[in-house]
Amino acid sequence: MFVCRTISEVRQQRLAETGASWGLVPTMGFLHDGHLSLIRAAKAENDRVAVSIYVNPTQFGPQDDFDSYPRDLERDLAILREAGVDLTFTPTDSVMYPAAFETAVSLQYLTNRLEGAARPKHFQGVTTVVTKLFNIIQPHRAYFGQKDAQQTIVLDRMIKDLNFDVEMIVCPTVREADGLALSSRNKYLSPAEREAATVLYRALQAAEAAYQEGERRGQPLRSLMREIIAAEPMAKLEYVSVANPETLFELEELAGNILLSLAVRVGKTRLIDNIPVIAQ
């Protein structure tokens, strides 16, 4: 596995083998089985796989956990070698954002809702850094997890709008046996908070079941999720959503596919989760 810390090193390795297809898995490190599921998908569909490890400061707000975000590069590199990754890009801030850097990539509408409303400038940081990764690595396919549902919708729109020659692959959320979505931030949870955090998936499941049983109004589904979250003393709800899975507009009269999502603080840890619901 080639470990590249500069853009020139990436390009040298990326272009050394002409004709090979490349899959990219962008990460912020502290890898878990969710990341490995993306890598397995990339390996199955491409000749070569690249993984980026970069905790991108521009997608963190002043109240976010940039300084405390879990990092363990040597552990991550060992995991990636074991997984058979071909190239890992581990840039520094000065590589990604050199002096006098002032360009940003942003969307007008999709980023104003849900996570975008809760975390201003977050998605501008995401779209800018992913644009840079696409330009540096030039993958044929890029792999993202369904857990970050709004991120996948935003990036899909960006890819289409800016004519990137990249196929975006969204892989299912990987969960613990009790339903908790895998996340690097789960490390922050105490044992009691870890148990309480299962309330996110239980709320989503309850709303999904109500929809499949015939509820076709958005407000009762949102109320149901709120009630389940409120019953958990360690959980503090930030938002619940029953939205169009393409536009992210909140829905009142439901027909067809929907996206159920929520953000909850358990103790000091902010967690997000979602279920894309396919109408039956």
C-alpha positions in Angstrom: 0.0 0.0 0.0 1.3 3.4 -1.0 0.9 6.0 1.8 0.9 9.4 0.1 1.1 12.7 2.0 1.4 15.1 -0.9 -0.7 15.7 -4.1 2.3 15.0 -6.3 2.8 11.6 -4.7 -0.8 10.7 -5.2 -0.7 11.6 -8.9 2.5 9.8 -9.5 1.0 6.5 -8.1 -2.5 7.1 -9.6 -1.1 7.5 -13.1 1.5 4.8 -12.9 -0.9 2.2 -14.1 -2.9 3.3 -17.1 -6.2 1.7 -17.8 -7.0 0.6 -14.2 -10.3 1.6 -12.7 -10.1 3.4 -9.3 -12.6 3.5 -6.4 -12.3 6.2 -3.7 -13.4 5.9 -0.1 -13.1 9.4 1.6 -12.9 9.1 5.4 -11.9 11.2 8.4 -10.1 8.2 9.9 -10.7 6.3 13.1 -11.9 3.5 10.9 -14.7 1.0 11.8 -16.7 -1.7 10.0 -18.8 0.9 8.2 -15.7 2.2 6.5 -14.6 -1.4 5.7 -17.9 -2.1 4.1 -17.3 0.7 1.7 -13.8 -0.6 1.0 -15.1 -4.0 0.3 -17.6 -2.6 -2.2 -14.9 -0.5 -3.8 -12.6 -3.6 -4.2 -15.4 -5.6 -5.8 -16.1 -3.0 -8.4 -12.6 -1.5 -9.2 -9.1 -2.6 -10.1 -7.6 -0.3 -7.5 -8.9 1.3 -4.3 -7.8 4.6 -2.7 -8.7 5.8 0.8 -8.3 9.3 2.1 -7.8 10.0 5.8 -8.3 13.7 6.6 -10.1 15.4 9.4 -11.3 18.4 7.4 -11.4 21.5 9.5 -13.7 23.5 7.1 -16.7 21.2 7.8 -16.5 21.8 11.6 -18.2 24.7 13.2 -17.0 26.6 16.3 -19.1 24.4 18.6 -18.2 21.2 16.9 -15.7 18.6 18.0 -12.8 19.2 15.6 -10.0 19.2 18.3 -11.4 16.2 20.1 -12.4 14.2 17.0 -10.8 10.7 17.4 -7.6 10.1 15.5 -5.3 7.1 15.3 -3.4 7.2 12.0 -1.1 4.2 12.6 -4.1 2.0 13.6 -6.0 3.1 10.5 -3.0 2.4 8.2 -2.7 -1.1 9.7 -6.4 -1.7 9.1 -6.1 -0.5 5.5 -3.1 -2.7 4.7 -5.0 -5.7 6.1 -8.0 -4.7 3.9 -5.8 -4.7 0.7 -6.1 -1.0 0.0 -3.8 0.2 -2.8 -3.3 3.8 -2.0 -3.9 6.0 1.1 -3.9 9.8 1.0 -3.1 11.4 4.4 -2.6 15.1 3.7 -2.0 17.8 6.2 -4.0 21.1 6.4 -1.2 22.9 4.6 -1.5 20.5 1.7 -5.3 20.8 1.3 -5.5 24.5 2.2 -2.3 26.2 1.4 -1.6 29.9 2.2 -4.1 32.3 0.4 -6.6 29.5 -0.3 -10.0 31.2 -0.8 -12.1 29.0 -3.1 -15.3 27.2 -1.9 -17.8 25.0 -3.5 -21.4 25.4 -2.3 -25.0 24.5 -3.1 -27.8 26.9 -2.8 -30.7 24.9 -1.4 -30.1 21.3 -0.4 -27.6 22.5 2.2 -30.0 24.8 4.0 -32.0 22.1 5.7 -31.6 19.6 8.5 -27.8 19.2 9.1 -27.2 22.3 7.1 -29.5 24.4 9.3 -28.0 22.9 12.4 -24.4 23.3 11.3 -23.9 26.3 9.0 -21.0 26.0 6.5 -20.7 22.3 7.3 -21.7 21.2 3.8 -19.6 23.9 2.1 -16.6 22.3 3.8 -17.7 18.8 2.7 -18.3 19.8 -1.0 -15.1 21.7 -1.2 -12.9 19.0 0.2 -14.6 16.3 -1.8 -14.2 18.4 -5.0 -10.5 18.6 -4.2 -10.2 14.8 -3.5 -12.0 14.1 -6.8 -9.5 16.4 -8.7 -6.5 14.9 -6.9 -7.3 11.2 -7.1 -9.6 11.2 -10.2 -11.6 8.1 -9.2 -14.0 6.4 -11.4 -16.3 5.6 -8.5 -16.6 7.1 -5.0 -18.2 5.3 -2.0 -20.2 6.9 0.8 -22.4 5.5 3.6 -26.2 5.9 3.8 -25.8 7.0 7.5 -24.9 10.5 6.3 -28.0 10.6 4.1 -28.0 14.4 3.5 -24.3 14.3 2.6 -24.9 11.7 -0.1 -27.8 13.7 -1.6 -25.7 16.9 -1.6 -22.7 15.2 -3.2 -24.8 13.5 -5.8 -26.3 16.9 -6.8 -22.8 18.4 -6.9 -21.5 15.6 -9.1 -24.3 16.1 -11.5 -24.2 19.9 -11.5 -20.4 20.1 -12.0 -20.2 17.2 -14.5 -17.7 15.2 -12.5 -16.9 12.0 -14.3 -17.4 10.0 -11.1 -20.0 7.4 -10.3 -21.3 7.8 -6.7 -22.1 4.6 -4.8 -24.1 4.8 -1.6 -23.8 1.8 0.6 -26.2 0.7 3.4 -25.7 1.9 7.0 -23.8 -0.7 9.0 -25.2 -1.2 12.5 -24.4 -2.8 15.8 -26.6 -5.8 16.8 -28.9 -3.5 18.8 -29.3 -1.1 15.8 -26.9 1.7 16.7 -25.4 3.0 13.5 -21.6 2.7 13.5 -19.9 6.1 13.9 -16.4 7.2 15.0 -18.2 9.4 17.5 -19.7 6.4 19.3 -16.3 6.3 21.0 -17.4 9.3 23.1 -20.4 7.5 24.7 -20.2 6.1 28.2 -21.7 2.6 28.7 -25.0 4.1 29.9 -25.0 6.6 27.0 -24.2 3.8 24.6 -27.3 1.9 25.7 -29.4 5.1 25.6 -28.2 5.8 22.0 -30.3 2.9 20.7 -33.3 5.2 21.0 -32.4 6.8 17.6 -33.0 3.6 15.6 -36.0 2.6 17.7 -37.6 5.9 16.9 -36.9 5.6 13.2 -38.1 2.0 13.1 -41.4 3.0 14.8 -42.0 5.7 12.2 -41.1 3.3 9.4 -43.6 0.7 10.7 -46.3 3.3 11.0 -45.8 4.3 7.4 -45.8 0.8 6.1 -49.0 0.1 8.1 -50.7 2.9 6.3 -50.0 6.3 8.0 -49.8 8.8 5.2 -49.4 12.0 7.1 -46.0 13.5 8.0 -46.8 15.1 11.3 -47.9 11.9 13.1 -44.6 10.2 12.1 -42.6 13.2 13.4 -44.7 13.2 16.6 -44.1 9.5 17.1 -40.3 9.9 16.8 -40.3 12.9 19.1 -42.3 10.9 21.8 -39.9 8.0 21.7 -36.8 10.3 22.0 -38.4 12.2 24.8 -38.9 9.0 26.8 -35.1 8.5 27.0 -33.8 10.8 29.8 -30.2 10.9 28.3 -31.4 12.0 24.9 -31.9 15.6 23.8 -33.6 15.9 20.4 -32.3 18.4 17.8 -34.6 17.6 14.9 -36.8 14.9 13.3 -37.6 14.9 9.7 -40.0 13.2 7.3 -38.8 14.4 3.9 -38.7 14.0 0.2 -35.5 11.8 -0.4 -34.4 14.0 -3.3 -35.2 17.6 -2.3 -35.3 17.2 1.5 -38.4 19.2 1.7 -40.6 18.2 4.7 -43.7 16.3 3.7 -47.2 16.4 5.1 -49.1 14.3 2.6 -47.0 11.1 2.0 -46.9 9.1 -1.1 -44.0 7.0 -2.5 -40.5 6.9 -1.0 -39.6 9.0 2.0 -36.5 9.7 4.1 -36.9 9.5 7.9 -34.0 11.2 9.8 -33.1 12.7 13.1 -30.3 14.3 15.1 -30.0 13.6 18.9 -27.5 14.5 21.6 -26.8 11.7 24.0 -24.9 13.2 26.8 -22.5 15.5 25.0 -22.3 13.4 21.8 -24.3 14.4 18.8 -25.6 11.5 16.7 -27.5 11.3 13.5 -29.3 8.4 11.8 -31.9 7.8 9.1 -33.9 5.2 7.3 -34.8 5.6 3.6 -38.3 4.1 3.3 -39.4 2.4 0.1 -43.2 2.5 -0.3 -44.7 -0.9 -0.6 
